[in-house]
């Protein structure tokens, strides 16, 4: 898994570098990067994943006109998620 994720990050880095080289040469490429941390309950995590899936479906028409755009979304727990039967913390 670590090798696969490393390959994904390398490919994403290559995409971003190519876009910025193109911009420096006068091309028009858009790059947006968002990184943040959210505190998500199990229900909120499921809802977020649902929203991501709906966005991918809504904008994922491969036959639509436009510019091919790479989208990478990563949702990673930064700590162990409590078991579903654990009492909530106050």
N, CA, C and O atoms as a CHARMM CRD file, in Angstrom:
* protein
*
  360
    1    1 UNK  N      0.82900  -1.19300   0.00000 PROA 1      0.00000
    2    1 UNK  CA     0.00000   0.00000   0.00000 PROA 1      0.00000
    3    1 UNK  C      0.87200   1.25400   0.00000 PROA 1      0.00000
    4    1 UNK  O      0.58200   2.22500  -0.69900 PROA 1      0.00000
    5    2 UNK  N      1.95300   1.21800   0.80200 PROA 2      0.00000
    6    2 UNK  CA     2.82300   2.39100   0.87700 PROA 2      0.00000
    7    2 UNK  C      3.44700   2.70600  -0.47700 PROA 2      0.00000
    8    2 UNK  O      3.56700   3.87500  -0.84300 PROA 2      0.00000
    9    3 UNK  N      3.84500   1.68000  -1.22600 PROA 3      0.00000
   10    3 UNK  CA     4.41500   1.91700  -2.55800 PROA 3      0.00000
   11    3 UNK  C      3.37200   2.51400  -3.49700 PROA 3      0.00000
   12    3 UNK  O      3.67200   3.43300  -4.25900 PROA 3      0.00000
   13    4 UNK  N      2.14800   1.99300  -3.44200 PROA 4      0.00000
   14    4 UNK  CA     1.06600   2.51200  -4.28400 PROA 4      0.00000
   15    4 UNK  C      0.80400   3.97600  -3.96900 PROA 4      0.00000
   16    4 UNK  O      0.70400   4.80200  -4.87700 PROA 4      0.00000
   17    5 UNK  N      0.69000   4.30200  -2.67600 PROA 5      0.00000
   18    5 UNK  CA     0.44200   5.69600  -2.28900 PROA 5      0.00000
   19    5 UNK  C      1.60400   6.59400  -2.68200 PROA 5      0.00000
   20    5 UNK  O      1.40100   7.73000  -3.11100 PROA 5      0.00000
   21    6 UNK  N      2.82700   6.08200  -2.53400 PROA 6      0.00000
   22    6 UNK  CA     3.99300   6.86000  -2.96300 PROA 6      0.00000
   23    6 UNK  C      3.95400   7.14000  -4.45200 PROA 6      0.00000
   24    6 UNK  O      4.29800   8.23800  -4.89000 PROA 6      0.00000
   25    7 UNK  N      3.53600   6.15000  -5.23800 PROA 7      0.00000
   26    7 UNK  CA     3.41000   6.34500  -6.69100 PROA 7      0.00000
   27    7 UNK  C      2.35100   7.38600  -7.01000 PROA 7      0.00000
   28    7 UNK  O      2.53700   8.20700  -7.90800 PROA 7      0.00000
   29    8 UNK  N      1.24100   7.35800  -6.28200 PROA 8      0.00000
   30    8 UNK  CA     0.18900   8.36300  -6.50100 PROA 8      0.00000
   31    8 UNK  C      0.69800   9.76900  -6.19300 PROA 8      0.00000
   32    8 UNK  O      0.42800  10.71500  -6.93400 PROA 8      0.00000
   33    9 UNK  N      1.43400   9.89200  -5.09600 PROA 9      0.00000
   34    9 UNK  CA     1.97900  11.20000  -4.73500 PROA 9      0.00000
   35    9 UNK  C      3.00600  11.66500  -5.75700 PROA 9      0.00000
   36    9 UNK  O      3.03800  12.84600  -6.10300 PROA 9      0.00000
   37   10 UNK  N      3.84600  10.75600  -6.24700 PROA 10     0.00000
   38   10 UNK  CA     4.82300  11.10700  -7.28200 PROA 10     0.00000
   39   10 UNK  C      4.12600  11.57200  -8.55700 PROA 10     0.00000
   40   10 UNK  O      4.54300  12.55400  -9.17100 PROA 10     0.00000
   41   11 UNK  N      3.06500  10.86900  -8.95700 PROA 11     0.00000
   42   11 UNK  CA     2.32200  11.25700 -10.16200 PROA 11     0.00000
   43   11 UNK  C      1.65100  12.60900  -9.97500 PROA 11     0.00000
   44   11 UNK  O      1.62000  13.42200 -10.90000 PROA 11     0.00000
   45   12 UNK  N      1.11600  12.85400  -8.78900 PROA 12     0.00000
   46   12 UNK  CA     0.48100  14.14100  -8.50900 PROA 12     0.00000
   47   12 UNK  C      1.51100  15.26000  -8.52600 PROA 12     0.00000
   48   12 UNK  O      1.25700  16.33900  -9.06100 PROA 12     0.00000
   49   13 UNK  N      2.67100  15.00000  -7.94100 PROA 13     0.00000
   50   13 UNK  CA     3.75700  15.99700  -7.95800 PROA 13     0.00000
   51   13 UNK  C      4.16300  16.31100  -9.40700 PROA 13     0.00000
   52   13 UNK  O      4.40100  17.47000  -9.74700 PROA 13     0.00000
   53   14 UNK  N      4.24200  15.28600 -10.25100 PROA 14     0.00000
   54   14 UNK  CA     4.59900  15.48800 -11.65900 PROA 14     0.00000
   55   14 UNK  C      3.53700  16.32300 -12.37200 PROA 14     0.00000
   56   14 UNK  O      3.87100  17.20600 -13.16300 PROA 14     0.00000
   57   15 UNK  N      2.25700  16.04900 -12.09400 PROA 15     0.00000
   58   15 UNK  CA     1.17800  16.84400 -12.69300 PROA 15     0.00000
   59   15 UNK  C      1.28600  18.31300 -12.29500 PROA 15     0.00000
   60   15 UNK  O      1.15500  19.20400 -13.13400 PROA 15     0.00000
   61   16 UNK  N      1.52700  18.55600 -11.00800 PROA 16     0.00000
   62   16 UNK  CA     1.62100  19.93400 -10.50700 PROA 16     0.00000
   63   16 UNK  C      2.84400  20.62800 -11.10000 PROA 16     0.00000
   64   16 UNK  O      2.75400  21.77900 -11.52700 PROA 16     0.00000
   65   17 UNK  N      3.98700  19.94000 -11.12900 PROA 17     0.00000
   66   17 UNK  CA     5.19400  20.53900 -11.71700 PROA 17     0.00000
   67   17 UNK  C      4.98600  20.87500 -13.18700 PROA 17     0.00000
   68   17 UNK  O      5.38800  21.94700 -13.64000 PROA 17     0.00000
   69   18 UNK  N      4.36000  19.96900 -13.93700 PROA 18     0.00000
   70   18 UNK  CA     4.10700  20.23000 -15.35900 PROA 18     0.00000
   71   18 UNK  C      3.18700  21.42800 -15.53300 PROA 18     0.00000
   72   18 UNK  O      3.39200  22.24600 -16.43100 PROA 18     0.00000
   73   19 UNK  N      2.18300  21.53600 -14.68800 PROA 19     0.00000
   74   19 UNK  CA     1.26200  22.67200 -14.78800 PROA 19     0.00000
   75   19 UNK  C      1.99000  23.98700 -14.51900 PROA 19     0.00000
   76   19 UNK  O      1.79100  24.96500 -15.23900 PROA 19     0.00000
   77   20 UNK  N      2.83500  24.01300 -13.47900 PROA 20     0.00000
   78   20 UNK  CA     3.55400  25.25300 -13.18100 PROA 20     0.00000
   79   20 UNK  C      4.59600  25.58700 -14.23800 PROA 20     0.00000
   80   20 UNK  O      4.82100  26.76300 -14.52600 PROA 20     0.00000
   81   21 UNK  N      5.24100  24.57300 -14.82600 PROA 21     0.00000
   82   21 UNK  CA     6.17600  24.84900 -15.93500 PROA 21     0.00000
   83   21 UNK  C      5.41500  25.46100 -17.11400 PROA 21     0.00000
   84   21 UNK  O      5.89800  26.39300 -17.75500 PROA 21     0.00000
   85   22 UNK  N      4.23400  24.93400 -17.39000 PROA 22     0.00000
   86   22 UNK  CA     3.41600  25.47500 -18.46900 PROA 22     0.00000
   87   22 UNK  C      3.02300  26.92500 -18.18300 PROA 22     0.00000
   88   22 UNK  O      3.07100  27.77700 -19.07000 PROA 22     0.00000
   89   23 UNK  N      2.63700  27.19200 -16.94000 PROA 23     0.00000
   90   23 UNK  CA     2.26100  28.56700 -16.56200 PROA 23     0.00000
   91   23 UNK  C      3.44500  29.51500 -16.72800 PROA 23     0.00000
   92   23 UNK  O      3.28600  30.63600 -17.21200 PROA 23     0.00000
   93   24 UNK  N      4.63600  29.06100 -16.32500 PROA 24     0.00000
   94   24 UNK  CA     5.82700  29.90100 -16.46300 PROA 24     0.00000
   95   24 UNK  C      6.13600  30.18300 -17.92800 PROA 24     0.00000
   96   24 UNK  O      6.70600  31.22400 -18.25500 PROA 24     0.00000
   97   25 UNK  N      5.76400  29.26400 -18.80700 PROA 25     0.00000
   98   25 UNK  CA     6.00500  29.43200 -20.24300 PROA 25     0.00000
   99   25 UNK  C      4.86400  30.17800 -20.92400 PROA 25     0.00000
  100   25 UNK  O      4.85100  30.31100 -22.14700 PROA 25     0.00000
  101   26 UNK  N      3.89600  30.67000 -20.12800 PROA 26     0.00000
  102   26 UNK  CA     2.80600  31.45100 -20.69900 PROA 26     0.00000
  103   26 UNK  C      1.52700  30.67000 -20.92900 PROA 26     0.00000
  104   26 UNK  O      0.55600  31.22100 -21.44700 PROA 26     0.00000
  105   27 UNK  N      1.50600  29.40600 -20.55900 PROA 27     0.00000
  106   27 UNK  CA     0.29200  28.60400 -20.71800 PROA 27     0.00000
  107   27 UNK  C     -0.73100  28.92400 -19.64400 PROA 27     0.00000
  108   27 UNK  O     -0.45300  29.65200 -18.69100 PROA 27     0.00000
  109   28 UNK  N     -1.89900  28.37400 -19.81600 PROA 28     0.00000
  110   28 UNK  CA    -2.96100  28.59000 -18.83700 PROA 28     0.00000
  111   28 UNK  C     -3.37100  27.25100 -18.23700 PROA 28     0.00000
  112   28 UNK  O     -4.09900  26.47400 -18.85500 PROA 28     0.00000
  113   29 UNK  N     -2.90200  27.00000 -17.04600 PROA 29     0.00000
  114   29 UNK  CA    -3.28700  25.80500 -16.28900 PROA 29     0.00000
  115   29 UNK  C     -3.65900  26.24000 -14.88300 PROA 29     0.00000
  116   29 UNK  O     -3.01700  27.11200 -14.29500 PROA 29     0.00000
  117   30 UNK  N     -4.69200  25.62700 -14.36000 PROA 30     0.00000
  118   30 UNK  CA    -5.14900  25.93700 -13.01200 PROA 30     0.00000
  119   30 UNK  C     -4.68700  24.85400 -12.05100 PROA 30     0.00000
  120   30 UNK  O     -4.74700  23.66800 -12.37400 PROA 30     0.00000
  121   31 UNK  N     -4.23000  25.25200 -10.88300 PROA 31     0.00000
  122   31 UNK  CA    -3.84200  24.32100  -9.82600 PROA 31     0.00000
  123   31 UNK  C     -4.41900  24.85300  -8.52400 PROA 31     0.00000
  124   31 UNK  O     -4.16000  25.99500  -8.14400 PROA 31     0.00000
  125   32 UNK  N     -5.19200  24.03300  -7.85000 PROA 32     0.00000
  126   32 UNK  CA    -5.70300  24.36800  -6.52100 PROA 32     0.00000
  127   32 UNK  C     -5.29900  23.24900  -5.57400 PROA 32     0.00000
  128   32 UNK  O     -5.44100  22.07000  -5.89700 PROA 32     0.00000
  129   33 UNK  N     -4.80600  23.61800  -4.42500 PROA 33     0.00000
  130   33 UNK  CA    -4.41900  22.63800  -3.43000 PROA 33     0.00000
  131   33 UNK  C     -4.99800  23.07700  -2.09300 PROA 33     0.00000
  132   33 UNK  O     -4.79800  24.20800  -1.65300 PROA 33     0.00000
  133   34 UNK  N     -5.69700  22.18900  -1.47600 PROA 34     0.00000
  134   34 UNK  CA    -6.29900  22.47100  -0.17100 PROA 34     0.00000
  135   34 UNK  C     -5.84600  21.38600   0.79600 PROA 34     0.00000
  136   34 UNK  O     -5.93900  20.19500   0.49800 PROA 34     0.00000
  137   35 UNK  N     -5.35900  21.80600   1.94600 PROA 35     0.00000
  138   35 UNK  CA    -4.95100  20.83900   2.95800 PROA 35     0.00000
  139   35 UNK  C     -5.42300  21.36200   4.29400 PROA 35     0.00000
  140   35 UNK  O     -5.15400  22.50800   4.65500 PROA 35     0.00000
  141   36 UNK  N     -6.11300  20.53500   5.01500 PROA 36     0.00000
  142   36 UNK  CA    -6.60700  20.95300   6.31600 PROA 36     0.00000
  143   36 UNK  C     -6.94300  19.73700   7.15100 PROA 36     0.00000
  144   36 UNK  O     -6.86500  18.60200   6.67900 PROA 36     0.00000
  145   37 UNK  N     -7.30700  19.97800   8.36800 PROA 37     0.00000
  146   37 UNK  CA    -7.69800  18.89700   9.27400 PROA 37     0.00000
  147   37 UNK  C     -9.10300  19.17400   9.77600 PROA 37     0.00000
  148   37 UNK  O     -9.41800  20.29300  10.17900 PROA 37     0.00000
  149   38 UNK  N     -9.93100  18.16900   9.75200 PROA 38     0.00000
  150   38 UNK  CA   -11.31100  18.26200  10.21600 PROA 38     0.00000
  151   38 UNK  C    -11.53500  17.23100  11.30800 PROA 38     0.00000
  152   38 UNK  O    -10.96600  16.14100  11.25700 PROA 38     0.00000
  153   39 UNK  N    -12.34500  17.55900  12.28000 PROA 39     0.00000
  154   39 UNK  CA   -12.73100  16.57800  13.29500 PROA 39     0.00000
  155   39 UNK  C    -14.06700  16.00700  12.84800 PROA 39     0.00000
  156   39 UNK  O    -15.08100  16.70600  12.85000 PROA 39     0.00000
  157   40 UNK  N    -14.06800  14.72900  12.46200 PROA 40     0.00000
  158   40 UNK  CA   -15.25600  14.10400  11.88000 PROA 40     0.00000
  159   40 UNK  C    -15.74700  12.92300  12.71200 PROA 40     0.00000
  160   40 UNK  O    -14.96900  12.04600  13.08500 PROA 40     0.00000
  161   41 UNK  N    -17.03100  12.91300  12.99300 PROA 41     0.00000
  162   41 UNK  CA   -17.65000  11.73300  13.58500 PROA 41     0.00000
  163   41 UNK  C    -17.78900  10.68300  12.49100 PROA 41     0.00000
  164   41 UNK  O    -17.57500  10.98200  11.31600 PROA 41     0.00000
  165   42 UNK  N    -18.14500   9.46000  12.86200 PROA 42     0.00000
  166   42 UNK  CA   -18.37800   8.42500  11.85700 PROA 42     0.00000
  167   42 UNK  C    -19.45400   8.86900  10.87000 PROA 42     0.00000
  168   42 UNK  O    -19.33100   8.64900   9.66500 PROA 42     0.00000
  169   43 UNK  N    -20.51500   9.49900  11.39100 PROA 43     0.00000
  170   43 UNK  CA   -21.60300   9.95500  10.51900 PROA 43     0.00000
  171   43 UNK  C    -21.12000  11.06200   9.57900 PROA 43     0.00000
  172   43 UNK  O    -21.45700  11.06300   8.39500 PROA 43     0.00000
  173   44 UNK  N    -20.33300  12.00100  10.10800 PROA 44     0.00000
  174   44 UNK  CA   -19.81700  13.08800   9.26600 PROA 44     0.00000
  175   44 UNK  C    -18.86500  12.56100   8.21000 PROA 44     0.00000
  176   44 UNK  O    -18.87800  13.03300   7.07300 PROA 44     0.00000
  177   45 UNK  N    -18.02600  11.57100   8.57700 PROA 45     0.00000
  178   45 UNK  CA   -17.10800  10.97000   7.61300 PROA 45     0.00000
  179   45 UNK  C    -17.88700  10.29900   6.48300 PROA 45     0.00000
  180   45 UNK  O    -17.54200  10.45200   5.31100 PROA 45     0.00000
  181   46 UNK  N    -18.93000   9.56200   6.83400 PROA 46     0.00000
  182   46 UNK  CA   -19.76000   8.91400   5.81100 PROA 46     0.00000
  183   46 UNK  C    -20.42500   9.95000   4.91700 PROA 46     0.00000
  184   46 UNK  O    -20.51900   9.75400   3.70500 PROA 46     0.00000
  185   47 UNK  N    -20.88500  11.04600   5.50000 PROA 47     0.00000
  186   47 UNK  CA   -21.52100  12.10400   4.70700 PROA 47     0.00000
  187   47 UNK  C    -20.51500  12.76000   3.77300 PROA 47     0.00000
  188   47 UNK  O    -20.83100  13.02100   2.61200 PROA 47     0.00000
  189   48 UNK  N    -19.30200  13.03100   4.26400 PROA 48     0.00000
  190   48 UNK  CA   -18.26400  13.62600   3.42700 PROA 48     0.00000
  191   48 UNK  C    -17.93000  12.70900   2.25500 PROA 48     0.00000
  192   48 UNK  O    -17.81300  13.16800   1.11800 PROA 48     0.00000
  193   49 UNK  N    -17.77800  11.41700   2.53000 PROA 49     0.00000
  194   49 UNK  CA   -17.49100  10.47100   1.45400 PROA 49     0.00000
  195   49 UNK  C    -18.62300  10.45300   0.43000 PROA 49     0.00000
  196   49 UNK  O    -18.37200  10.35100  -0.77000 PROA 49     0.00000
  197   50 UNK  N    -19.86100  10.54900   0.89600 PROA 50     0.00000
  198   50 UNK  CA   -21.00600  10.60400  -0.01500 PROA 50     0.00000
  199   50 UNK  C    -20.95600  11.83500  -0.90000 PROA 50     0.00000
  200   50 UNK  O    -21.22400  11.75500  -2.09900 PROA 50     0.00000
  201   51 UNK  N    -20.61200  12.97500  -0.31200 PROA 51     0.00000
  202   51 UNK  CA   -20.50300  14.21400  -1.10200 PROA 51     0.00000
  203   51 UNK  C    -19.41200  14.08700  -2.15800 PROA 51     0.00000
  204   51 UNK  O    -19.60700  14.49300  -3.30400 PROA 51     0.00000
  205   52 UNK  N    -18.26900  13.52600  -1.78100 PROA 52     0.00000
  206   52 UNK  CA   -17.16800  13.35400  -2.73700 PROA 52     0.00000
  207   52 UNK  C    -17.61400  12.45900  -3.88500 PROA 52     0.00000
  208   52 UNK  O    -17.33800  12.75700  -5.04700 PROA 52     0.00000
  209   53 UNK  N    -18.29800  11.36700  -3.57000 PROA 53     0.00000
  210   53 UNK  CA   -18.78000  10.44900  -4.60400 PROA 53     0.00000
  211   53 UNK  C    -19.77600  11.13900  -5.53500 PROA 53     0.00000
  212   53 UNK  O    -19.72800  10.95000  -6.75100 PROA 53     0.00000
  213   54 UNK  N    -20.67100  11.93200  -4.96800 PROA 54     0.00000
  214   54 UNK  CA   -21.64600  12.66300  -5.81400 PROA 54     0.00000
  215   54 UNK  C    -20.95300  13.68100  -6.71300 PROA 54     0.00000
  216   54 UNK  O    -21.32900  13.83200  -7.87500 PROA 54     0.00000
  217   55 UNK  N    -19.95400  14.37600  -6.19500 PROA 55     0.00000
  218   55 UNK  CA   -19.20100  15.32500  -7.02200 PROA 55     0.00000
  219   55 UNK  C    -18.48500  14.61300  -8.15600 PROA 55     0.00000
  220   55 UNK  O    -18.49800  15.08200  -9.29400 PROA 55     0.00000
  221   56 UNK  N    -17.85800  13.47600  -7.85100 PROA 56     0.00000
  222   56 UNK  CA   -17.15900  12.71600  -8.88800 PROA 56     0.00000
  223   56 UNK  C    -18.13900  12.25700  -9.96500 PROA 56     0.00000
  224   56 UNK  O    -17.81800  12.28500 -11.15300 PROA 56     0.00000
  225   57 UNK  N    -19.31500  11.84100  -9.55500 PROA 57     0.00000
  226   57 UNK  CA   -20.33400  11.41000 -10.51300 PROA 57     0.00000
  227   57 UNK  C    -20.85300  12.59800 -11.32500 PROA 57     0.00000
  228   57 UNK  O    -21.01400  12.50000 -12.54100 PROA 57     0.00000
  229   58 UNK  N    -21.11400  13.71000 -10.65200 PROA 58     0.00000
  230   58 UNK  CA   -21.65800  14.89700 -11.31900 PROA 58     0.00000
  231   58 UNK  C    -20.70500  15.44600 -12.37800 PROA 58     0.00000
  232   58 UNK  O    -21.13100  15.81400 -13.47200 PROA 58     0.00000
  233   59 UNK  N    -19.42800  15.50000 -12.05300 PROA 59     0.00000
  234   59 UNK  CA   -18.45800  16.12600 -12.95300 PROA 59     0.00000
  235   59 UNK  C    -17.63300  15.11900 -13.73700 PROA 59     0.00000
  236   59 UNK  O    -16.72900  15.51500 -14.47300 PROA 59     0.00000
  237   60 UNK  N    -17.91400  13.83700 -13.60300 PROA 60     0.00000
  238   60 UNK  CA   -17.08200  12.81100 -14.19600 PROA 60     0.00000
  239   60 UNK  C    -17.48900  12.35400 -15.57900 PROA 60     0.00000
  240   60 UNK  O    -17.14100  11.24100 -15.97200 PROA 60     0.00000
  241   61 UNK  N    -18.21500  13.16800 -16.33600 PROA 61     0.00000
  242   61 UNK  CA   -18.62300  12.79600 -17.68200 PROA 61     0.00000
  243   61 UNK  C    -17.41300  12.83700 -18.60800 PROA 61     0.00000
  244   61 UNK  O    -16.94500  13.91200 -18.98300 PROA 61     0.00000
  245   62 UNK  N    -16.91300  11.66600 -18.97300 PROA 62     0.00000
  246   62 UNK  CA   -15.70200  11.58000 -19.78200 PROA 62     0.00000
  247   62 UNK  C    -15.91000  12.07400 -21.21600 PROA 62     0.00000
  248   62 UNK  O    -14.94000  12.35700 -21.91900 PROA 62     0.00000
  249   63 UNK  N    -17.16200  12.17900 -21.65200 PROA 63     0.00000
  250   63 UNK  CA   -17.43300  12.62300 -23.01800 PROA 63     0.00000
  251   63 UNK  C    -17.74200  14.11400 -23.10700 PROA 63     0.00000
  252   63 UNK  O    -17.93300  14.64000 -24.20400 PROA 63     0.00000
  253   64 UNK  N    -17.79200  14.78900 -21.98100 PROA 64     0.00000
  254   64 UNK  CA   -18.11100  16.22100 -21.98100 PROA 64     0.00000
  255   64 UNK  C    -16.93800  17.01700 -22.54800 PROA 64     0.00000
  256   64 UNK  O    -15.78600  16.61100 -22.40200 PROA 64     0.00000
  257   65 UNK  N    -17.22400  18.14600 -23.19300 PROA 65     0.00000
  258   65 UNK  CA   -16.12400  18.99600 -23.66400 PROA 65     0.00000
  259   65 UNK  C    -15.42200  19.63800 -22.46900 PROA 65     0.00000
  260   65 UNK  O    -16.00200  19.76800 -21.39200 PROA 65     0.00000
  261   66 UNK  N    -14.20400  20.02600 -22.66800 PROA 66     0.00000
  262   66 UNK  CA   -13.46200  20.69300 -21.60200 PROA 66     0.00000
  263   66 UNK  C    -12.03900  20.19400 -21.53300 PROA 66     0.00000
  264   66 UNK  O    -11.57200  19.47300 -22.41500 PROA 66     0.00000
  265   67 UNK  N    -11.36100  20.58100 -20.48600 PROA 67     0.00000
  266   67 UNK  CA    -9.95700  20.26500 -20.27800 PROA 67     0.00000
  267   67 UNK  C     -9.85600  19.11900 -19.27900 PROA 67     0.00000
  268   67 UNK  O    -10.47200  19.17000 -18.21500 PROA 67     0.00000
  269   68 UNK  N     -9.08300  18.08300 -19.61300 PROA 68     0.00000
  270   68 UNK  CA    -8.85300  17.00700 -18.65700 PROA 68     0.00000
  271   68 UNK  C     -8.21400  17.59600 -17.41200 PROA 68     0.00000
  272   68 UNK  O     -7.24200  18.34700 -17.49700 PROA 68     0.00000
  273   69 UNK  N     -8.76000  17.25600 -16.27000 PROA 69     0.00000
  274   69 UNK  CA    -8.31000  17.80600 -14.99500 PROA 69     0.00000
  275   69 UNK  C     -8.14500  16.66000 -13.99800 PROA 69     0.00000
  276   69 UNK  O     -9.06600  15.86400 -13.81100 PROA 69     0.00000
  277   70 UNK  N     -7.00100  16.57300 -13.36800 PROA 70     0.00000
  278   70 UNK  CA    -6.76800  15.53500 -12.36500 PROA 70     0.00000
  279   70 UNK  C     -7.28900  16.02900 -11.02500 PROA 70     0.00000
  280   70 UNK  O     -7.01400  17.16000 -10.62400 PROA 70     0.00000
  281   71 UNK  N     -8.03200  15.19200 -10.34100 PROA 71     0.00000
  282   71 UNK  CA    -8.56400  15.50900  -9.01200 PROA 71     0.00000
  283   71 UNK  C     -8.09600  14.42200  -8.05200 PROA 71     0.00000
  284   71 UNK  O     -8.35100  13.23700  -8.26700 PROA 71     0.00000
  285   72 UNK  N     -7.41500  14.83400  -6.99800 PROA 72     0.00000
  286   72 UNK  CA    -6.95600  13.89900  -5.97800 PROA 72     0.00000
  287   72 UNK  C     -7.54300  14.35300  -4.65100 PROA 72     0.00000
  288   72 UNK  O     -7.29600  15.47600  -4.21300 PROA 72     0.00000
  289   73 UNK  N     -8.31100  13.49500  -4.01700 PROA 73     0.00000
  290   73 UNK  CA    -8.88000  13.79400  -2.70700 PROA 73     0.00000
  291   73 UNK  C     -8.43700  12.68400  -1.76800 PROA 73     0.00000
  292   73 UNK  O     -8.58200  11.50300  -2.08200 PROA 73     0.00000
  293   74 UNK  N     -7.90300  13.06000  -0.63200 PROA 74     0.00000
  294   74 UNK  CA    -7.44700  12.08500   0.34400 PROA 74     0.00000
  295   74 UNK  C     -8.13500  12.35500   1.67000 PROA 74     0.00000
  296   74 UNK  O     -8.12000  13.48100   2.16900 PROA 74     0.00000
  297   75 UNK  N     -8.72700  11.33800   2.22900 PROA 75     0.00000
  298   75 UNK  CA    -9.33000  11.43600   3.55300 PROA 75     0.00000
  299   75 UNK  C     -8.61500  10.40900   4.42800 PROA 75     0.00000
  300   75 UNK  O     -8.79600   9.20400   4.25800 PROA 75     0.00000
  301   76 UNK  N     -7.80400  10.89500   5.36400 PROA 76     0.00000
  302   76 UNK  CA    -6.97300  10.02500   6.18800 PROA 76     0.00000
  303   76 UNK  C     -7.19300  10.37600   7.65900 PROA 76     0.00000
  304   76 UNK  O     -7.01600  11.52800   8.05700 PROA 76     0.00000
  305   77 UNK  N     -7.57700   9.38800   8.46500 PROA 77     0.00000
  306   77 UNK  CA    -7.65700   9.63200   9.90600 PROA 77     0.00000
  307   77 UNK  C     -6.26500   9.90400  10.44000 PROA 77     0.00000
  308   77 UNK  O     -5.33000   9.17600  10.10500 PROA 77     0.00000
  309   78 UNK  N     -6.10100  10.92800  11.25800 PROA 78     0.00000
  310   78 UNK  CA    -4.81000  11.27900  11.84800 PROA 78     0.00000
  311   78 UNK  C     -4.61500  10.61600  13.20300 PROA 78     0.00000
  312   78 UNK  O     -3.54800  10.72300  13.80700 PROA 78     0.00000
  313   79 UNK  N     -5.63000   9.94200  13.66900 PROA 79     0.00000
  314   79 UNK  CA    -5.55000   9.20400  14.93100 PROA 79     0.00000
  315   79 UNK  C     -6.50900   8.03100  14.83700 PROA 79     0.00000
  316   79 UNK  O     -7.32300   7.96500  13.91600 PROA 79     0.00000
  317   80 UNK  N     -6.42000   7.10100  15.78800 PROA 80     0.00000
  318   80 UNK  CA    -7.32400   5.96500  15.78500 PROA 80     0.00000
  319   80 UNK  C     -8.75400   6.43500  16.01200 PROA 80     0.00000
  320   80 UNK  O     -9.01700   7.27600  16.87200 PROA 80     0.00000
  321   81 UNK  N     -9.65500   5.89100  15.24300 PROA 81     0.00000
  322   81 UNK  CA   -11.07200   6.20100  15.36600 PROA 81     0.00000
  323   81 UNK  C    -11.63700   5.33900  16.50000 PROA 81     0.00000
  324   81 UNK  O    -11.36000   4.14100  16.54800 PROA 81     0.00000
  325   82 UNK  N    -12.43000   5.92700  17.42100 PROA 82     0.00000
  326   82 UNK  CA   -12.98700   5.12100  18.50000 PROA 82     0.00000
  327   82 UNK  C    -13.93500   4.05800  17.96300 PROA 82     0.00000
  328   82 UNK  O    -14.56600   4.24200  16.92200 PROA 82     0.00000
  329   83 UNK  N    -14.02700   2.95500  18.67900 PROA 83     0.00000
  330   83 UNK  CA   -14.94300   1.90400  18.24200 PROA 83     0.00000
  331   83 UNK  C    -16.37100   2.41700  18.36800 PROA 83     0.00000
  332   83 UNK  O    -16.65400   3.25600  19.22300 PROA 83     0.00000
  333   84 UNK  N    -17.27500   1.92100  17.52600 PROA 84     0.00000
  334   84 UNK  CA   -18.65500   2.41600  17.51800 PROA 84     0.00000
  335   84 UNK  C    -19.36500   2.26400  18.85900 PROA 84     0.00000
  336   84 UNK  O    -20.28800   3.02500  19.15100 PROA 84     0.00000
  337   85 UNK  N    -18.95500   1.29500  19.68400 PROA 85     0.00000
  338   85 UNK  CA   -19.64100   1.07800  20.96300 PROA 85     0.00000
  339   85 UNK  C    -18.99300   1.83200  22.13200 PROA 85     0.00000
  340   85 UNK  O    -19.42900   1.69400  23.27500 PROA 85     0.00000
  341   86 UNK  N    -17.97000   2.61700  21.85200 PROA 86     0.00000
  342   86 UNK  CA   -17.31600   3.40100  22.91600 PROA 86     0.00000
  343   86 UNK  C    -18.19500   4.56400  23.31200 PROA 86     0.00000
  344   86 UNK  O    -18.87700   5.15300  22.47400 PROA 86     0.00000
  345   87 UNK  N    -18.17800   4.89200  24.58500 PROA 87     0.00000
  346   87 UNK  CA   -18.97500   6.01200  25.08900 PROA 87     0.00000
  347   87 UNK  C    -18.39800   7.32000  24.55400 PROA 87     0.00000
  348   87 UNK  O    -17.17900   7.48100  24.50000 PROA 87     0.00000
  349   88 UNK  N    -19.26700   8.25900  24.15800 PROA 88     0.00000
  350   88 UNK  CA   -18.76800   9.54900  23.64700 PROA 88     0.00000
  351   88 UNK  C    -18.06000  10.32900  24.74900 PROA 88     0.00000
  352   88 UNK  O    -18.41400  10.25000  25.92500 PROA 88     0.00000
  353   89 UNK  N    -17.04700  11.08500  24.32700 PROA 89     0.00000
  354   89 UNK  CA   -16.31100  11.92800  25.27400 PROA 89     0.00000
  355   89 UNK  C    -17.00200  13.25800  25.41900 PROA 89     0.00000
  356   89 UNK  O    -17.54200  13.79100  24.45000 PROA 89     0.00000
  357   90 UNK  N    -16.99100  13.79400  26.60600 PROA 90     0.00000
  358   90 UNK  CA   -17.64400  15.08500  26.88100 PROA 90     0.00000
  359   90 UNK  C    -16.77000  16.23400  26.49200 PROA 90     0.00000
  360   90 UNK  O    -17.16200  17.39000  26.65400 PROA 90     0.00000
